[in-house]
Amino acid sequence: MAVLMELSIFSISGEISKKKEVVKILQEFKANNIDFELSAMGTSIECKDMQEALRILKIATDCMDCKRYYVIAKFDCYDGRDNMLATRTKSVLQEI
């Protein structure tokens, strides 16, 4: 089962810019050899299963150095499919 996860996580206090928080999480993803695709509103990651997606989500939440933060995670679970991160937007853009 492939799981495509889109994740947004940010503190709800402190600086208006969340750049430092995002950089810290993405550096941790790189240190753990996690491939990701960053967009203006979140980060997408393709996982082999839900267990891996939740492990990656835990890595992100462990990076948060604040009393309170907000997490938005969406999961697209698709049995027998892979390479979704590379092909999902490409197939749509070909239709434009």
N, C-alpha and C positions, 0 to 999 in steps of 0.2 A: 504494500500500500504506500503510495507516494503521498506526501503531505506538503502542500505549498502553504507557508505561513507568512502572513504580513503582520509586522509588529511595530507598534508605536509605544514608546515608554518615555515619560518625562516627569520631572518634579513639578509640583504645583505651588512651589514657593521659590524665592530667590530671584535670580536673573531672568529677564524676559527671554533672552537668547538661550536656547538649550543645546547649542553647538558643542560645548565641552562635554555634556552628558552623552551626546550621540557619539562623539569621537571616542570617548572612553569605552563605550559598548562595542563599537566597531573594531577598536584595537584588540579588545578581548576576543572578538570573533576571529580576527586574523590570527591571533596567538593560538587559537584552538582549531585552526584550519577549516573554518566555517565559511563557505562561499555565500555571498549575499549580494543583493542589488538594492542600492539606496535610491529613494525618490524623495521628493519634497515633503511628503506626508508620512513616510514610514520606510521600513526595511523589509524586503522579501527574502525568504530563505526556503530552499527546497530541502525537504527532509525525507528519509527513507520510511519513517513511520511516525505515529503520534508520540511515542516514547522519546524519540530523538528531538522532535519539535519542543516538547516540554522541557527536555534537558537544556536546549538552547535558550528557551525562555527563562529558565532558572539562571543561566549564565548572565543574561541581560539584567535581571532583577538584582543579582548579587553586585552588579556594578553601581547601583544607585546608592549614593552617599547622602541621603536626606531622610527626614522623618516621614515624609509622605510623598508618594508618587502615584501616577496614573498609568495603567497598562491597557492597551487595546491590542488584542491579538485575534486575527481571523485565520481560519484553517480551511483549505480546500483539500479534502481527502479523496483520492482517486486511485482505485485499485488497478494495478497493472500498468500504470503510466509513469514515465520518467521524463526528465529534461523539460519539465513544465515551465520553469523559470525562463529558459531561453526561447521557448516556442509560443507561449501564451500571447505576448504582445505582438510578436512578429506576425502571427497569423491574422490578427486584427488589422495591423497596419498595412498588410498586403491588400486588404479590401478597400482601403481609402483611395 
